Amino acid sequence: RFSLPDVSRVYRVSGRNHYIVVFTDKGVETLLMRFSDAISELDEIDGMMVHRSHWVARDAIDALDRVNGKAVLRLTNGCHVPVSRSHRPAIEAVLN
């Protein structure tokens, strides 16, 4: 579905209204698609939901930080992604 050429790595996917924003090694692409459908299409990539509208690839996770008291993932590509309280234990288990 990507119009970006030669995408070999997906770092994260975020949902925004009726669109998804996909962050890859070749850039960022916005697609008209339900977030839940996008997540099901990523089943071949080892990743996880970290917030109700954010999914990240596990190998893209660099560290779990705190910003203003809230958990935030720092990814290997420099992105920061919020982590909900309900998903934080799973993230901590992956990182430990």
MMTF fields as JSON, N, C-alpha, C and O atoms, coordinates in Angstrom:
{
  "mmtfVersion": "1.0.0",
  "mmtfProducer": "UNKNOWN",
  "numBonds": 383,
  "numAtoms": 384,
  "numGroups": 96,
  "numChains": 1,
  "numModels": 1,
  "chainsPerModel": [1],
  "groupsPerChain": [96],
  "chainIdList": ["A"],
  "bondAtomList": [4, 2, 8, 6, 12, 10, 16, 14, 20, 18, 24, 22, 28, 26, 32, 30, 36, 34, 40, 38, 44, 42, 48, 46, 52, 50, 56, 54, 60, 58, 64, 62, 68, 66, 72, 70, 76, 74, 80, 78, 84, 82, 88, 86, 92, 90, 96, 94, 100, 98, 104, 102, 108, 106, 112, 110, 116, 114, 120, 118, 124, 122, 128, 126, 132, 130, 136, 134, 140, 138, 144, 142, 148, 146, 152, 150, 156, 154, 160, 158, 164, 162, 168, 166, 172, 170, 176, 174, 180, 178, 184, 182, 188, 186, 192, 190, 196, 194, 200, 198, 204, 202, 208, 206, 212, 210, 216, 214, 220, 218, 224, 222, 228, 226, 232, 230, 236, 234, 240, 238, 244, 242, 248, 246, 252, 250, 256, 254, 260, 258, 264, 262, 268, 266, 272, 270, 276, 274, 280, 278, 284, 282, 288, 286, 292, 290, 296, 294, 300, 298, 304, 302, 308, 306, 312, 310, 316, 314, 320, 318, 324, 322, 328, 326, 332, 330, 336, 334, 340, 338, 344, 342, 348, 346, 352, 350, 356, 354, 360, 358, 364, 362, 368, 366, 372, 370, 376, 374, 380, 378],
  "bondOrderList": [1, 1, 1, 1, 1, 1, 1, 1, 1, 1, 1, 1, 1, 1, 1, 1, 1, 1, 1, 1, 1, 1, 1, 1, 1, 1, 1, 1, 1, 1, 1, 1, 1, 1, 1, 1, 1, 1, 1, 1, 1, 1, 1, 1, 1, 1, 1, 1, 1, 1, 1, 1, 1, 1, 1, 1, 1, 1, 1, 1, 1, 1, 1, 1, 1, 1, 1, 1, 1, 1, 1, 1, 1, 1, 1, 1, 1, 1, 1, 1, 1, 1, 1, 1, 1, 1, 1, 1, 1, 1, 1, 1, 1, 1, 1],
  "groupList": [{"groupName": "ARG", "atomNameList": ["N", "CA", "C", "O"], "elementList": ["N", "C", "C", "O"], "formalChargeList": [0, 0, 0, 0], "bondAtomList": [1, 0, 2, 1, 3, 2], "bondOrderList": [1, 1, 2], "singleLetterCode": "R", "chemCompType": "L-PEPTIDE LINKING"}, {"groupName": "PHE", "atomNameList": ["N", "CA", "C", "O"], "elementList": ["N", "C", "C", "O"], "formalChargeList": [0, 0, 0, 0], "bondAtomList": [1, 0, 2, 1, 3, 2], "bondOrderList": [1, 1, 2], "singleLetterCode": "F", "chemCompType": "L-PEPTIDE LINKING"}, {"groupName": "SER", "atomNameList": ["N", "CA", "C", "O"], "elementList": ["N", "C", "C", "O"], "formalChargeList": [0, 0, 0, 0], "bondAtomList": [1, 0, 2, 1, 3, 2], "bondOrderList": [1, 1, 2], "singleLetterCode": "S", "chemCompType": "L-PEPTIDE LINKING"}, {"groupName": "LEU", "atomNameList": ["N", "CA", "C", "O"], "elementList": ["N", "C", "C", "O"], "formalChargeList": [0, 0, 0, 0], "bondAtomList": [1, 0, 2, 1, 3, 2], "bondOrderList": [1, 1, 2], "singleLetterCode": "L", "chemCompType": "L-PEPTIDE LINKING"}, {"groupName": "PRO", "atomNameList": ["N", "CA", "C", "O"], "elementList": ["N", "C", "C", "O"], "formalChargeList": [0, 0, 0, 0], "bondAtomList": [1, 0, 2, 1, 3, 2], "bondOrderList": [1, 1, 2], "singleLetterCode": "P", "chemCompType": "L-PEPTIDE LINKING"}, {"groupName": "ASP", "atomNameList": ["N", "CA", "C", "O"], "elementList": ["N", "C", "C", "O"], "formalChargeList": [0, 0, 0, 0], "bondAtomList": [1, 0, 2, 1, 3, 2], "bondOrderList": [1, 1, 2], "singleLetterCode": "D", "chemCompType": "L-PEPTIDE LINKING"}, {"groupName": "VAL", "atomNameList": ["N", "CA", "C", "O"], "elementList": ["N", "C", "C", "O"], "formalChargeList": [0, 0, 0, 0], "bondAtomList": [1, 0, 2, 1, 3, 2], "bondOrderList": [1, 1, 2], "singleLetterCode": "V", "chemCompType": "L-PEPTIDE LINKING"}, {"groupName": "TYR", "atomNameList": ["N", "CA", "C", "O"], "elementList": ["N", "C", "C", "O"], "formalChargeList": [0, 0, 0, 0], "bondAtomList": [1, 0, 2, 1, 3, 2], "bondOrderList": [1, 1, 2], "singleLetterCode": "Y", "chemCompType": "L-PEPTIDE LINKING"}, {"groupName": "GLY", "atomNameList": ["N", "CA", "C", "O"], "elementList": ["N", "C", "C", "O"], "formalChargeList": [0, 0, 0, 0], "bondAtomList": [1, 0, 2, 1, 3, 2], "bondOrderList": [1, 1, 2], "singleLetterCode": "G", "chemCompType": "PEPTIDE LINKING"}, {"groupName": "ASN", "atomNameList": ["N", "CA", "C", "O"], "elementList": ["N", "C", "C", "O"], "formalChargeList": [0, 0, 0, 0], "bondAtomList": [1, 0, 2, 1, 3, 2], "bondOrderList": [1, 1, 2], "singleLetterCode": "N", "chemCompType": "L-PEPTIDE LINKING"}, {"groupName": "HIS", "atomNameList": ["N", "CA", "C", "O"], "elementList": ["N", "C", "C", "O"], "formalChargeList": [0, 0, 0, 0], "bondAtomList": [1, 0, 2, 1, 3, 2], "bondOrderList": [1, 1, 2], "singleLetterCode": "H", "chemCompType": "L-PEPTIDE LINKING"}, {"groupName": "ILE", "atomNameList": ["N", "CA", "C", "O"], "elementList": ["N", "C", "C", "O"], "formalChargeList": [0, 0, 0, 0], "bondAtomList": [1, 0, 2, 1, 3, 2], "bondOrderList": [1, 1, 2], "singleLetterCode": "I", "chemCompType": "L-PEPTIDE LINKING"}, {"groupName": "THR", "atomNameList": ["N", "CA", "C", "O"], "elementList": ["N", "C", "C", "O"], "formalChargeList": [0, 0, 0, 0], "bondAtomList": [1, 0, 2, 1, 3, 2], "bondOrderList": [1, 1, 2], "singleLetterCode": "T", "chemCompType": "L-PEPTIDE LINKING"}, {"groupName": "LYS", "atomNameList": ["N", "CA", "C", "O"], "elementList": ["N", "C", "C", "O"], "formalChargeList": [0, 0, 0, 0], "bondAtomList": [1, 0, 2, 1, 3, 2], "bondOrderList": [1, 1, 2], "singleLetterCode": "K", "chemCompType": "L-PEPTIDE LINKING"}, {"groupName": "GLU", "atomNameList": ["N", "CA", "C", "O"], "elementList": ["N", "C", "C", "O"], "formalChargeList": [0, 0, 0, 0], "bondAtomList": [1, 0, 2, 1, 3, 2], "bondOrderList": [1, 1, 2], "singleLetterCode": "E", "chemCompType": "L-PEPTIDE LINKING"}, {"groupName": "MET", "atomNameList": ["N", "CA", "C", "O"], "elementList": ["N", "C", "C", "O"], "formalChargeList": [0, 0, 0, 0], "bondAtomList": [1, 0, 2, 1, 3, 2], "bondOrderList": [1, 1, 2], "singleLetterCode": "M", "chemCompType": "L-PEPTIDE LINKING"}, {"groupName": "ALA", "atomNameList": ["N", "CA", "C", "O"], "elementList": ["N", "C", "C", "O"], "formalChargeList": [0, 0, 0, 0], "bondAtomList": [1, 0, 2, 1, 3, 2], "bondOrderList": [1, 1, 2], "singleLetterCode": "A", "chemCompType": "L-PEPTIDE LINKING"}, {"groupName": "TRP", "atomNameList": ["N", "CA", "C", "O"], "elementList": ["N", "C", "C", "O"], "formalChargeList": [0, 0, 0, 0], "bondAtomList": [1, 0, 2, 1, 3, 2], "bondOrderList": [1, 1, 2], "singleLetterCode": "W", "chemCompType": "L-PEPTIDE LINKING"}, {"groupName": "CYS", "atomNameList": ["N", "CA", "C", "O"], "elementList": ["N", "C", "C", "O"], "formalChargeList": [0, 0, 0, 0], "bondAtomList": [1, 0, 2, 1, 3, 2], "bondOrderList": [1, 1, 2], "singleLetterCode": "C", "chemCompType": "L-PEPTIDE LINKING"}],
  "groupTypeList": [0, 1, 2, 3, 4, 5, 6, 2, 0, 6, 7, 0, 6, 2, 8, 0, 9, 10, 7, 11, 6, 6, 1, 12, 5, 13, 8, 6, 14, 12, 3, 3, 15, 0, 1, 2, 5, 16, 11, 2, 14, 3, 5, 14, 11, 5, 8, 15, 15, 6, 10, 0, 2, 10, 17, 6, 16, 0, 5, 16, 11, 5, 16, 3, 5, 0, 6, 9, 8, 13, 16, 6, 3, 0, 3, 12, 9, 8, 18, 10, 6, 4, 6, 2, 0, 2, 10, 0, 4, 16, 11, 14, 16, 6, 3, 9],
  "groupIdList": [1, 2, 3, 4, 5, 6, 7, 8, 9, 10, 11, 12, 13, 14, 15, 16, 17, 18, 19, 20, 21, 22, 23, 24, 25, 26, 27, 28, 29, 30, 31, 32, 33, 34, 35, 36, 37, 38, 39, 40, 41, 42, 43, 44, 45, 46, 47, 48, 49, 50, 51, 52, 53, 54, 55, 56, 57, 58, 59, 60, 61, 62, 63, 64, 65, 66, 67, 68, 69, 70, 71, 72, 73, 74, 75, 76, 77, 78, 79, 80, 81, 82, 83, 84, 85, 86, 87, 88, 89, 90, 91, 92, 93, 94, 95, 96],
  "secStructList": [7, 7, 7, 1, 6, 6, 7, 7, 7, 3, 3, 3, 3, 3, 3, 3, 6, 6, 3, 3, 3, 3, 3, 3, 6, 6, 3, 3, 3, 3, 3, 3, 7, 7, 2, 2, 2, 2, 2, 2, 2, 6, 6, 6, 1, 7, 3, 3, 3, 3, 3, 6, 6, 3, 3, 3, 3, 4, 4, 4, 3, 3, 3, 3, 3, 3, 3, 6, 6, 3, 3, 3, 3, 3, 3, 6, 6, 1, 7, 3, 3, 3, 7, 7, 6, 6, 6, 2, 2, 2, 2, 2, 2, 2, 2, 7],
  "xCoordList": [0.791, 0.0, 0.828, 0.294, 2.104, 2.942, 3.243, 3.436, 3.278, 3.753, 5.252, 5.907, 5.789, 7.226, 7.966, 7.54, 9.058, 9.789, 10.647, 11.257, 10.69, 11.617, 11.529, 12.563, 10.338, 10.189, 10.594, 10.03, 11.575, 12.01, 11.773, 11.874, 11.458, 11.254, 10.155, 10.124, 9.26, 8.212, 8.571, 8.733, 8.696, 9.024, 7.771, 7.701, 6.787, 5.559, 4.412, 4.597, 3.202, 1.972, 1.118, 0.95, 0.585, -0.291, -1.614, -1.65, -2.694, -4.013, -4.419, -4.235, -4.977, -5.49, -6.784, -6.78, -7.881, -9.21, -9.396, -9.325, -9.626, -9.832, -8.559, -8.596, -7.444, -6.17, -5.187, -5.342, -4.173, -3.039, -1.79, -1.707, -0.841, 0.439, 1.482, 1.625, 2.202, 3.177, 4.576, 4.891, 5.406, 6.783, 7.689, 7.737, 8.412, 9.248, 10.684, 11.006, 11.536, 12.925, 13.068, 14.132, 12.025, 12.068, 11.271, 11.208, 10.669, 9.909, 8.58, 8.362, 7.711, 6.41, 5.333, 5.411, 4.32, 3.225, 1.893, 1.752, 0.935, -0.416, -1.333, -1.34, -2.115, -3.02, -4.428, -4.615, -5.406, -6.8, -7.107, -7.24, -7.218, -7.371, -7.719, -7.27, -8.522, -8.806, -7.559, -6.823, -7.336, -6.169, -6.173, -5.133, -7.318, -7.401, -7.06, -6.442, -7.452, -7.102, -5.602, -5.0, -5.012, -3.572, -2.8, -1.827, -3.236, -2.564, -2.662, -1.69, -3.801, -3.946, -3.073, -2.639, -2.816, -1.935, -0.462, 0.38, -0.148, 1.231, 1.56, 2.565, 0.73, 0.912, 2.225, 2.643, 2.875, 4.158, 5.327, 6.433, 5.079, 6.121, 5.918, 4.806, 6.998, 6.935, 6.771, 7.711, 5.582, 5.307, 4.182, 3.629, 3.848, 2.828, 2.153, 2.72, 0.934, 0.206, 0.82, 1.084, 1.041, 1.578, 0.627, 0.822, -0.393, -1.399, -2.584, -2.438, -3.727, -4.909, -4.781, -5.479, -3.912, -3.742, -2.274, -1.888, -1.465, -0.052, 0.408, 0.17, 1.064, 1.687, 3.149, 3.467, 4.059, 5.483, 6.073, 5.626, 7.069, 7.826, 8.754, 9.378, 8.846, 9.667, 11.127, 11.792, 11.647, 13.062, 13.346, 14.505, 12.318, 12.489, 12.54, 12.833, 12.258, 12.251, 13.681, 14.454, 14.016, 15.345, 15.308, 16.165, 14.328, 14.258, 12.875, 12.122, 12.566, 11.344, 11.755, 12.502, 11.269, 11.616, 10.401, 9.28, 10.657, 9.597, 9.695, 10.762, 8.564, 8.495, 7.315, 6.167, 7.611, 6.575, 5.763, 4.548, 6.442, 5.792, 5.061, 4.485, 5.069, 4.36, 5.361, 6.437, 4.981, 5.841, 5.822, 4.766, 7.022, 7.187, 8.273, 9.338, 7.99, 9.001, 9.868, 9.371, 11.166, 12.101, 12.459, 12.918, 12.249, 12.52, 13.891, 14.476, 14.392, 15.717, 15.802, 16.896, 14.649, 14.662, 14.483, 14.36, 14.468, 14.361, 12.956, 12.781, 11.949, 10.553, 10.303, 10.971, 9.334, 8.852, 7.372, 6.608, 6.972, 5.602, 5.057, 5.724, 3.855, 3.287, 2.92, 2.543, 3.041, 2.677, 1.566, 1.705, 0.47, -0.627, -0.294, 0.535, -0.942, -0.712, -1.039, -0.37, -2.065, -2.468, -1.462, -1.376, -0.711, 0.269, 1.692, 2.573, 1.916, 3.257, 3.86, 5.041, 3.112, 3.716, 4.253, 5.305, 3.556, 4.033, 5.311, 6.219, 5.376, 6.585, 7.762, 8.858, 7.537, 8.607, 9.089, 10.279, 8.178, 8.571, 9.443, 10.378, 9.148, 9.945, 11.34, 12.32, 11.432, 12.709, 13.594, 14.798, 13.021, 13.82, 14.227, 14.893],
  "yCoordList": [-1.215, 0.0, 1.272, 2.358, 1.155, 2.344, 2.891, 2.143, 4.216, 4.837, 5.131, 5.437, 5.034, 5.22, 4.026, 2.887, 4.263, 3.146, 2.383, 2.982, 1.08, 0.205, 0.316, 0.371, 0.35, 0.367, -1.002, -2.022, -1.015, -2.288, -2.375, -3.452, -1.236, -1.246, -0.275, 0.871, -0.751, 0.092, 0.289, -0.681, 1.544, 1.859, 1.939, 1.369, 2.663, 2.836, 3.235, 3.665, 3.077, 3.47, 4.208, 3.756, 5.344, 6.125, 6.37, 6.598, 6.323, 6.584, 8.026, 8.569, 8.643, 10.022, 10.097, 10.085, 10.175, 10.207, 8.991, 7.863, 9.169, 8.051, 7.658, 6.86, 8.219, 7.981, 7.305, 7.342, 6.686, 6.214, 6.919, 7.265, 7.118, 7.696, 6.614, 6.144, 6.227, 5.146, 5.748, 6.453, 5.465, 5.953, 4.801, 3.774, 4.972, 3.909, 4.385, 5.542, 3.474, 3.833, 4.73, 5.312, 4.853, 5.682, 6.983, 7.77, 7.205, 8.427, 8.154, 7.085, 9.132, 9.068, 9.077, 9.828, 8.231, 8.173, 8.163, 7.503, 8.889, 8.925, 8.177, 8.417, 7.252, 6.43, 6.51, 6.586, 6.491, 6.43, 4.98, 4.142, 4.687, 3.307, 3.307, 4.174, 2.333, 2.207, 1.711, 0.868, 2.239, 1.866, 0.371, -0.28, -0.176, -1.607, -2.476, -3.529, -2.053, -2.808, -2.754, -3.744, -1.602, -1.458, -2.373, -3.011, -2.432, -3.27, -4.741, -5.483, -5.166, -6.564, -6.886, -8.026, -5.9, -6.124, -6.167, -6.612, -5.713, -5.721, -6.972, -6.998, -8.006, -9.19, -9.929, -10.73, -9.684, -10.323, -9.595, -10.13, -8.394, -7.609, -7.736, -7.569, -8.03, -8.142, -6.747, -5.952, -6.457, -5.136, -5.192, -6.257, -4.039, -4.004, -2.643, -1.605, -2.695, -1.472, -0.877, -1.59, 0.423, 1.094, 2.175, 2.754, 2.43, 3.44, 3.122, 2.357, 3.67, 3.303, 3.658, 3.08, 4.588, 4.941, 4.922, 5.626, 4.103, 3.99, 2.535, 1.851, 2.083, 0.765, 0.981, 1.854, 0.198, 0.308, -1.076, -2.067, -1.129, -2.359, -2.537, -1.575, -3.749, -3.973, -3.656, -3.132, -3.963, -3.69, -2.205, -1.813, -1.389, 0.06, 0.76, 1.954, 0.028, 0.624, 0.788, -0.169, 2.028, 2.327, 2.402, 1.824, 3.105, 3.263, 3.749, 4.3, 3.532, 4.053, 5.235, 5.079, 6.414, 7.645, 8.176, 7.695, 9.177, 9.905, 11.358, 11.967, 11.913, 13.321, 13.923, 13.532, 14.874, 15.492, 14.441, 14.572, 13.4, 12.356, 11.303, 10.381, 11.412, 10.445, 9.57, 10.023, 8.298, 7.353, 7.649, 7.848, 7.672, 7.94, 7.006, 6.876, 6.358, 5.521, 6.375, 7.217, 6.146, 6.745, 5.646, 4.574, 5.911, 4.921, 5.15, 6.225, 4.139, 4.208, 5.261, 5.713, 5.663, 6.694, 8.098, 9.066, 8.217, 9.52, 9.938, 10.95, 9.192, 9.509, 9.252, 8.431, 9.968, 9.739, 9.396, 10.078, 8.342, 7.841, 7.717, 7.147, 8.242, 8.116, 6.668, 5.897, 6.321, 4.984, 5.144, 5.902, 4.432, 4.516, 3.694, 2.785, 4.019, 3.286, 1.811, 0.964, 1.498, 0.096, -0.722, -1.937, -0.082, -0.787, -0.741, -1.46, 0.089, 0.252, -1.046, -1.295, -1.885, -3.133, -4.034, -4.652, -4.114, -4.936, -4.369, -5.113, -3.051, -2.392, -2.65, -2.983, -2.498, -2.721, -4.165, -4.421, -5.115, -6.527, -6.779, -7.578, -6.109, -6.266, -5.673, -6.224, -4.581, -3.893, -4.509, -4.254, -5.295, -5.891, -7.295, -7.924],
  "zCoordList": [0.0, 0.0, 0.0, -0.225, 0.245, 0.318, -1.062, -2.021, -1.142, -2.371, -2.263, -3.259, -1.028, -0.829, -1.427, -1.24, -2.138, -2.753, -1.75, -0.865, -1.891, -1.156, 0.366, 1.032, 0.924, 2.38, 2.908, 2.513, 3.805, 4.373, 5.872, 6.459, 6.498, 7.945, 8.338, 7.888, 9.182, 9.76, 11.226, 11.967, 11.641, 13.034, 13.895, 14.983, 13.376, 14.158, 13.261, 12.123, 13.816, 13.127, 14.147, 15.28, 13.732, 14.602, 13.895, 12.685, 14.651, 14.099, 14.332, 15.421, 13.291, 13.395, 12.611, 11.38, 13.326, 12.726, 11.818, 12.307, 10.549, 9.631, 8.892, 7.956, 9.316, 8.651, 9.586, 10.807, 8.999, 9.768, 9.236, 8.058, 10.118, 9.74, 10.013, 11.142, 8.968, 9.049, 8.948, 7.989, 9.942, 9.992, 9.582, 10.258, 8.467, 7.92, 7.759, 8.03, 7.316, 7.051, 5.829, 5.618, 5.023, 3.824, 3.95, 3.006, 5.11, 5.32, 6.009, 6.579, 5.943, 6.598, 5.531, 4.558, 5.722, 4.763, 5.506, 6.536, 4.982, 5.531, 4.583, 3.375, 5.163, 4.366, 4.931, 6.146, 4.058, 4.486, 4.82, 3.928, 6.122, 6.573, 8.049, 8.8, 8.467, 9.888, 10.614, 10.102, 11.798, 12.589, 12.886, 12.786, 13.246, 13.57, 12.362, 12.52, 11.157, 9.95, 9.684, 9.269, 9.922, 9.719, 10.669, 10.269, 11.916, 12.905, 12.509, 12.652, 12.022, 11.615, 10.398, 10.236, 9.552, 8.399, 8.799, 8.018, 9.999, 10.477, 11.286, 11.996, 11.19, 12.026, 11.773, 12.61, 10.655, 10.37, 11.047, 11.126, 11.527, 12.193, 13.699, 14.199, 14.415, 15.865, 16.444, 16.449, 16.927, 17.468, 18.473, 18.751, 19.014, 20.065, 20.161, 19.818, 20.639, 20.948, 22.213, 23.181, 22.193, 23.374, 23.871, 24.94, 23.086, 23.39, 22.5, 21.546, 22.771, 21.973, 20.496, 19.663, 20.162, 18.753, 18.309, 17.375, 18.994, 18.637, 18.723, 19.719, 17.673, 17.597, 17.26, 16.453, 17.864, 17.549, 17.299, 17.876, 16.443, 16.232, 17.429, 17.878, 17.943, 19.139, 18.909, 19.803, 17.717, 17.48, 17.258, 17.125, 17.217, 17.084, 18.442, 18.509, 19.523, 20.865, 21.356, 21.405, 21.719, 22.25, 23.775, 24.444, 24.324, 25.78, 26.193, 25.39, 27.45, 28.057, 28.916, 29.882, 28.567, 29.281, 30.022, 29.854, 30.844, 31.531, 31.099, 31.173, 30.644, 30.264, 31.018, 30.811, 31.891, 32.737, 33.487, 33.635, 33.957, 34.743, 33.933, 34.51, 32.62, 31.768, 31.023, 30.63, 30.835, 30.131, 28.629, 28.029, 28.042, 26.618, 26.093, 26.695, 24.959, 24.322, 23.414, 22.666, 23.492, 22.546, 21.555, 21.949, 20.276, 19.245, 18.619, 18.756, 17.939, 17.332, 16.238, 15.9, 15.674, 14.632, 15.216, 14.465, 16.536, 17.189, 17.563, 18.242, 17.142, 17.484, 18.968, 19.595, 19.507, 20.86, 20.778, 20.094, 21.473, 21.403, 22.823, 23.687, 23.079, 24.427, 24.742, 23.859, 26.02, 26.491, 27.52, 28.481, 27.317, 28.283, 29.519, 29.47, 30.617, 31.862, 31.722, 32.315, 30.94, 30.791, 29.976, 30.151, 29.099, 28.273, 28.851, 28.379, 29.853, 30.406, 30.963, 30.723, 31.692, 32.191, 31.072, 31.234, 29.958, 28.829, 28.237, 27.866, 28.15, 27.629, 28.567, 28.116, 29.853, 30.821, 30.793, 30.973, 30.568, 30.476, 29.253, 29.313, 28.153, 26.933, 27.124, 26.625, 27.823, 27.984, 29.077, 29.11, 29.946, 31.057, 30.772, 31.594]
}
